[in-house]
Amino acid sequence: MEAWRIFATALFVAAGVTLVLLTMATVRERTHSGGQTAVAGAIGLAAMLIIGVLLATTLPAAVSWAIVIVAGVVVTTMVLTS
């Protein structure tokens, strides 16, 4: 496996975990429901894992890095606005 794939996947997973946690916090604040928070976390984690596997195996370099950059921008924006 190419080194850039490992690096891009690691960066995406770091951003993805942060996104999942921020999403769960937002859902918890808005709904005050532990069940809906767990569902949001499960959906976010599943989406992150699917995208991470695609980054590590099949997606071309340009698409992979675009996904990593978008995830980084979204995490930065969510952290700064919360």
C-alpha positions as CSV (number, residue, x, y, z in Angstrom):
1,M,0.0,0.0,0.0
2,E,1.3,3.4,-0.9
3,A,2.4,5.7,1.9
4,W,0.1,8.6,0.8
5,R,-2.9,6.3,1.2
6,I,-2.0,5.5,4.8
7,F,-1.3,9.2,5.6
8,A,-4.5,10.4,4.0
9,T,-6.6,7.7,5.8
10,A,-5.0,8.5,9.1
11,L,-5.7,12.2,8.7
12,F,-9.3,11.4,7.7
13,V,-9.8,9.1,10.7
14,A,-8.6,11.8,13.0
15,A,-11.0,14.4,11.5
16,G,-13.8,11.8,11.3
17,V,-13.6,10.9,15.0
18,T,-13.8,14.6,15.9
19,L,-16.7,15.0,13.5
20,V,-18.6,12.1,15.1
21,L,-18.1,13.4,18.6
22,L,-19.1,17.0,17.6
23,T,-22.2,15.6,15.9
24,M,-23.2,13.6,18.9
25,A,-22.7,16.6,21.1
26,T,-25.0,18.7,18.9
27,V,-27.7,16.0,18.8
28,R,-27.5,15.7,22.6
29,E,-27.9,19.4,23.0
30,R,-30.9,19.7,20.7
31,T,-32.8,16.5,21.6
32,H,-31.8,15.7,25.2
33,S,-32.1,12.0,24.1
34,G,-29.5,9.4,24.7
35,G,-31.0,7.1,22.1
36,Q,-30.9,9.6,19.3
37,T,-27.4,10.5,20.3
38,A,-26.3,6.9,20.0
39,V,-28.0,6.6,16.6
40,A,-26.2,9.7,15.3
41,G,-22.9,8.3,16.6
42,A,-23.5,4.9,15.0
43,I,-24.4,6.5,11.6
44,G,-21.4,8.8,11.7
45,L,-19.0,6.0,12.7
46,A,-20.3,3.7,9.9
47,A,-20.0,6.5,7.3
48,M,-16.5,7.3,8.5
49,L,-15.4,3.7,8.4
50,I,-16.8,3.2,4.8
51,I,-15.1,6.3,3.6
52,G,-11.9,5.4,5.4
53,V,-11.8,1.9,3.7
54,L,-12.4,3.5,0.3
55,L,-9.6,6.0,1.0
56,A,-7.2,3.2,1.9
57,T,-8.1,0.9,-1.0
58,T,-9.7,2.3,-4.2
59,L,-10.2,6.1,-4.5
60,P,-7.7,8.0,-6.6
61,A,-5.3,10.5,-5.1
62,A,-7.1,13.7,-6.1
63,V,-10.4,12.5,-4.7
64,S,-8.8,11.1,-1.5
65,W,-7.0,14.4,-0.7
66,A,-10.1,16.4,-1.5
67,I,-12.1,14.4,1.0
68,V,-9.4,14.9,3.6
69,I,-9.3,18.6,3.0
70,V,-13.1,18.9,3.2
71,A,-13.2,16.9,6.4
72,G,-10.5,19.2,7.9
73,V,-12.3,22.4,6.9
74,V,-15.6,21.1,8.4
75,V,-13.9,20.1,11.7
76,T,-12.2,23.4,11.9
77,T,-15.4,25.3,11.3
78,M,-17.4,23.2,13.7
79,V,-14.8,23.6,16.5
80,L,-14.5,27.4,16.0
81,T,-18.3,27.9,16.0
82,S,-19.1,25.7,19.0
